[in-house]
Amino acid sequence: MNTSSETTLIPAREGFYFPAEWHPHVATWLSWPHTEASWTRERQELMFPAYIDFIKAIAESEQVCINAHNEIVMQAAKLRLLAAGADLSRITLLPHPTNDSWCRDHGPAFLINPEKKQRMIVNWGYNAWGNKYPPYDRDDLIPVQIAHYRGLEYVTPGIIMEGGSVEFNGAGTVLTSRACLLNQNRNSHLKQADIERYLCDYYGVQQVLWVEEGIVGDDTDGHIDDTVRFVNEDTVLAAYEPNPNDDNYTFLQEIHRELRAMLLPNGKQLNIVELPMPDPVFSDGLRLPASYANFLITNGAVIVPTFRCDKDQQALDIIGLYFPDRKIIGIDSTDIVWGLGSFHCLSQQEPAI
């Protein structure tokens, strides 16, 4: 039987760190949609085909672990997956109650220590992006439930932190945004230096690089996984909008200016690659946070949201240049992004040692 316990150690001092997303995975974690928190019932029926295609794409090269709210949700999920021809031997459904589906933010942060051949989990606090969407009590318990399931030690820093707000190069650097991490609706008692200390201590990084804002329509207050993504230790794909009349133009121009001023610990500048933004996606007059940057890297593929747009193929081609050893899989996310997130937001990788 797996056992786990809470520890008070500081992970960085013990040699633990959060690896880059391209590091080999044991699995990818999801939380099955079951309420109307992000999609109405009608919208769920529209988004499920793409969601299941996403699961099947992950399962081609690694295990998929899914938090399923209860036995009824678990059985409904199995029926949908079987009907779609999914390989259930690559999919594990677990009875972990949830409020919503955004596992990137409420799921566990897995750390590794290759020298000790150990892993552990950081149990960050979660408050649904500044208490915007209560209740979130079940989602907040997910990291500890997964720690028990895996038999891993976990540490609880005692502050709010979301997986979509941080982006790692696996070599000591994390990118994040002030609009999110310094927002008063997260950790109002902490200043930027305090947040940086938590990031260094509990993610095992040595450097925190900050951009200011996110994109229009992002209800997370500016998650970095919609704007800037590392594809190797010194290269980022950065969302770019050339149209000065677009609402994202000024925000993204500023992010590029900030990125150009950054230096890595070895003194190198970032290699910045422009990743186009899709044409605006609207629903009921609301601009949705559609971005090609919200891709997920798996052991065998990069799964990229597409938006029925003539820029889709251009984005897939650019991403493919940096992952020649992986399949580049575009999946239509038009109905998924109605819930204000996409494939990276829905998932959290579990690294191998």
Secondary structure, 3 states (H helix, E strand, C coil): CCCCCEECCCHHHHCCECCCCCCCEEEEEEECCCCCCCCCHHHHHHHHHHHHHHHHHHHCCCEEEEEECCHHHHHHHHHHHHHCCCCHHHEEEEECCCCCCCHHHHCCEEEEECCCCEEEEECCECCHHHHCCCCCHHHHHHHHHHHHHHCCEEECCCCECCHHHCEECCCCEEEEEHHHHCCCCCCCCCCHHHHHHHHHHHHCCCEEEEECCCCCCCCCCCCHHHCEEEEECCEEEEEECCCCCCCCHHHHHHHHHHHHCCECCCCCECEEEEEECCCCCEECCEECCCCCCCCEECCCEEEEEECCCCCHHHHHHHHHHCCCCCEEEEEECCCCHHHCCCHHHHCEEEECC
